[in-house]
Structures are given as C-alpha cells and as structure tokens.
Amino acid sequence: MLKPFLRIIARNMLLVFVMSLLIFWVFTLVPGDVATITAGTEADIQLVESIREAQGLTLSMPTRFLRWSLSALKGDLGYSLRYDESVSRLIQIHATITLRLALIAMSLTVGLALITASIAVVFYKKLIANWVITLNQLFMAIPQFWLGLLMIQLFSIHWGVFDLFHTDLQWVDYLFPAVVLALVQSAYLSRYIIYAWQREVKQRYVSSGLARGISQNTLRFKHALRGGLIPSVTIMGLIWIDLLSGSVIVEKIFVLPGLGQLLVNAVASRDIPLIQGIVLYFVLIVIISNLIVHLLYQWLNPRG
C-alpha cells in the first residue's frame, strides 16, 4: 500500500514541476515584459533597462525559473503590477471567496444529484423518473451565464431578494451563484449515478441474489445503488475542479470578487506576475484534488 502511494506522490510532484516550468516559459513568450509594463510604453529606454536589471530579467531563463521556483516554494510569487501588492496575499484574499462559493455549490450539487438520482431509481420506468431524466438533460443544455442572468433578473431586479452590487458579502450573495453552478453540475452527476446504477443492476450478483430469495428492493437500492455511487466519486472530483477553476463567468455575472474576477482584471492589465500566480494556484488545486480523488477511490474500491 505504501509503495503505490509514494509512486502517486512522486508522479504528482513531477507534474507540478513540469506545469510550473510550462507556466513560466509561456509567459516569457508574451510580447513585452514586466519592466516594459511597469515603466509604461512611453518610458525612457534607460529606465526600462534599469528595471529589467533590478528584477533580474537580464538573466538566462533557467536562472530566472530557478529563482522564481525557489521564491514560490517560500510562498513568494512576486508583486502585482496593477495592485502593487503581494501576489500571494491577493490570491489568499480572493481564493477564500472562490473556495466558499465552490464549497456551497458542491454541497448543493451532491445533495440535488442524490435526491434526483434516488427518485429516478425508486420510480424506475415510471413517469416521474422520466421527468427527472428530462430535467437533467435540460439543465445540462442550459449555459450557466444564461441561467445566471435569468436568476439576477428574477431575484435581484424583479423581486429584490438580493443586492447585486454588495459592499459586504453575506451568505445570500453566495447562495444564488452557487445555485446556478449546482443546477448544471448536479444534472451531470445525477445522470451518471443513474447510469452507473442501471449498469450495476445488470451485474450477476443481482440475479444471483434474486435466486437466493433476497428481495428486489434490497438488491436494487441497498447494493446496486451503493455500487453505483463508488465510480461517481471520480465525477465528483471533476465537478469540484470545475467549480474551482470554471466559476469565472458566474463570479463576473454576480460581481463576486473571487479568483475568476481577479484573473480577468489581471489579464486586462497584463499583470504577468499575478496571472502566473493565479494559474499556478489553479494547477496546484487541480493536481491536489485529483490526488485526493484517486486515493479516496482506492480506499472505497480496493479492487479497482
């Protein structure tokens, strides 16, 4: 058990290194550099060169990457050109909002998916089960930005349930964007749970159990549904990653100052140190989440 675990850790550490190198290298290809952006396009060449010298931009790429990597390991990702503040500090502040939104959305996603999938399983081949499957397909087809705009129109502009231009974030400010994310993601998860359950009820142990006199409901709901939930852990992991890294549009629509909003602002102002820091953060989140999902799946299903 220990050797496979260490092998997984080593593979993920190598992946972090490769992705860090790729992030650093890609931004060296961007026209202009930090010195030019800092000094401004109209700045004197000597000023640009002095800034370039001070920030070590005249060094070779391997040397600069080594310095950047060592600083990143210490939690120092440099300073934002737009905000004139530590990149690590900015990420910490805005990541809290994104993580809070993702946690609420994930809880709603799992809850809705389990409820709708259970209804489809309990009322298998009945009208209500068909309605659940149809609703899943409907929400999978609806773009999140459209759903977000519809919710703002109804609950903010028309009924005034929440204020879109908030100065101090309250729980209700997270609830509506989380619902938008959850309605779409829960449809995918619910469909997968239903599919996994339908595949599970066709397994030999179900027919063998029926032959031994075990009730159909026990086999269908206790054993087959539980067996169908195990592979759903992988889908939950993918949804979690998508909620963390893919909430940019929803944050923008609901004016939430999360990482998505911060990334949009950084790209608009060509704030290279901040963009590098945010992208690296998302890469680490994806790798760590994949690692946790893999270990959890191995624990739930040792035979897998």
N, C-alpha and C positions, 0 to 999 in steps of 0.2 A: 504493500500500500504506500509506503514511504517513497520508494523509487519512482513510481509513476507521478506522484505529487511533485517531487523535486524536478522531474523532467518537464512537467507542465509549467512550473515556476520559471525554470531556465528558458523555456521557449518564449514565455511572455516577456521576460526581461530582454531577450534578444529582439523581440518585436518592438518594444519600447525604444530601444537604441536605434533600430532601423527607421522607425517612424520619426524620431527626433532628428536624425540626420536628414531625412527627406524634407521635413518641415523647414529646417534651417537652409537647406540647399535651394528649395523652391523660391524662398524669399530673396535669395541672392540674385535671382534672375529677373526680379521686378525692376522696371526702369526707374532710375534714381535710387538713392539710398537714404538712410536715416539722417545723414549730415545735410543732404540737399533739402529734405523735407523740414528739418529743424531750422535751417538758416533761411529757407524761403527761396523761391525761384529767382528773385531779383537780387539776391545777396552777392557780395563780392566773392570771387573765386578763392581768395586767400582765407576768408572766413570759413568757407565750406571745407577747405583743406585742413584748417586748424581743428575744426570739429571732427573731421574724419580721423585725424591723427589722435585726438583726445579719446575718441571712442574705440580706437583700435581697428578701424575699418581698413587701414592700410596693411594689416597683417594678412597672411595667407588664410584661405578658407579653413583648412584643417585646424590651424591655431585658433581662429575665431570660434569654430564649432566647439573645440575643447573648452575654451573659456566660457562660452555660453552654457554648455552642458554642466560644467562644474558649478556655475552660478545657479543653474536651475535645480540641481541636486540640493543646494542650500536654501531653495525657496526664493531665490532672487532672479526674477525674469526681466529685470531692467525697469525703465521708467517709460510711461506713456507719453507720447509726443503731444497728444491732444489735451490730456488732463493734468500733465506734469505731476503725476503721482505714481507710486509703485504699482507695477502691473499685477503683482501677487495680491496686493491689497484690493485693487479694483475687482479682480476675479473673485476674491473671497466675499466681498460685499454682494456682488451681483449673482454669484453662484448660489448663495443662500436662498435668493428669491426663486431661481430656476429649480433648485432641489425641492423646495417647499411645494412649488406647483407640480413638479413631477411626482412627488410622493402622494399628494392628494389625487392627482389624475390616475396614478397606478392603483390606488385603493379603490377608486370608483370603477376603474376598468375591470379589475378582478371580480369585484362584487357584482357588477352588471353581467359580466360574462358567465359567472357561476349560476346566477339566477336564471338567465335566459336559456343557457345550455341545459340546466336541470328541468326547466319547463318543457323543452323540446324532447328530452329523454323520457320524462314521466308520461307525457302525452304523445308518445311516438306514433306517427302515422295518423294523427288527428289534426283537426283544423287549426288549433292553437299552436301546434308545433310548426305547421306550415307558415303561420303568421310570423313566428319567431325567425324562421329561416329567411323569409321575405324582408323583414325589418333589418336583419343582419346585412343582407345584400344591398339594401337601400342606403344604410349608413356607410357601408364600405365605398359606395359610389359617390357620396357627397363630399366635396372638397372642404377641408377644415376651415379655410378662410371664409367660405360662403356661410357655413354654419355659425362661425364667429360673428360675422356681420349681421346675420339674422337674429342672433341672441342679443346683440347690442341694440338693434332696432326695437326689439320687443321689450326687453327687461331694463334697458337703460333709458332710451329715448322715449318710448311709449308709456311704460309703466313706472319708470323711475325707481326700480328696485335697487340699483347700484349706480354709483357715480363713476363715470369712465375716467374723468380727469381727477384722480385722487392725489391728495398730498401725503396722506399717511395710509399705508396699506393695511386693510382689515381682512378678516377671513373671507368675507363675501367677495372681495376683489380677486381672490384665488379660485373661488368656487366656480364661477361661470366659465373662465378659460379652461379649468380642469374638466368641467362637464363636456365642453367642446372636444377636448382631446380624448376623453374617456368614451364618448358615444361612438367615435370612429374606431378606436383601438379595441374596445370591448366587442365590437361586431366581428373583427378578425379572430379574436381569442375565442369567442363563443362558437364561431363556425368550426374552428379547429378542434375544440373539445367535443363538439357533436360528431365530427368526422372520426376522431380518434375513438369515441365510444362506439360508433357504428362498426368500425373495424374490429374493436375488441369483442363485441357480442358474437362475431363470426368465428372466434377462436375455438379450438377444440375443447378447451376446459369448460366452456359454457354448455356445449351439448353433452359432455360427459357428466357435468353436474346435474343437468336435467334428467339424465338417465338414472342417476343415483337418488333422485327424488328431491333434490334441492329446488326450492321454489324459483320460478322465473324472475320474480321481482328481486329476490335476494341476489341472484346472479347478475341481473341486468343493472341494478342500481348500486349494490354494495361492492361487487367485484369488478364488473366491466367499467363502471363509471370511474372508479378509483384507478384502474389500469389505464384508462384514457387520459387521466389528469397528469400522469407522470411525464409523458412526452410533451405536455403543454408547458412544462417548466421552461423549455428552450424558447418557446414562443413568448412567454412572459419576459424572459431575458431580453429578447429582441425588442419587445414593446418598451421595456424600461429604457433601453439605449435610445430608442426613437423619441421617447418623451423627453429625455435629457438633451439630446442633440438636435431634435427636429421641431422644437417648440418656438423657433424664431418667428414664424408668421403669426402665431397666436399671441405671443408676447407683444409683437408690434401692433396688432389689432386692438388688444386690450390695454395698451400703454403700460405694460409691466416692465420695470427696469431690470430685467434679468440678463443673463449672458447673451441671449439672442439679440436683444436690443443693443447691448454693449458692442457686440461683434459688428452689427450693421453700422453703428456710429464709427467704429474703428476703421472699417473698410472705406467708408465715405471720406474719412480724413486721412487715409493712407498711413494710419498709425501702425507701422510694421511691428514694433516690439509688442504691442497689445494684441495684434492679430496672431502673432506667433504664440503668445502665451495662452490665448483662448483656444486655439487649435490644438496645442499640446495638452491642455486640460481635457478637452473633449476626447482626444486619443487615449489618454490615461483612463478616463471614465469608461470608455468602450472596452478597453483591454481588461480592466479590473472587473467589470460587470460580466464579461464573457468568462473570465476565470471563475468567478463565484457561481455562475450558472452551470458551468462544466462540473465543478466539484459537487454542487448540490444534486445534479442529475446522477452522478456516480454514486452518491450516498443513497438516493431514493431508489435507484435501479442498479445494484452492483453487477448484475448480469450484463448490462449494457456496456 
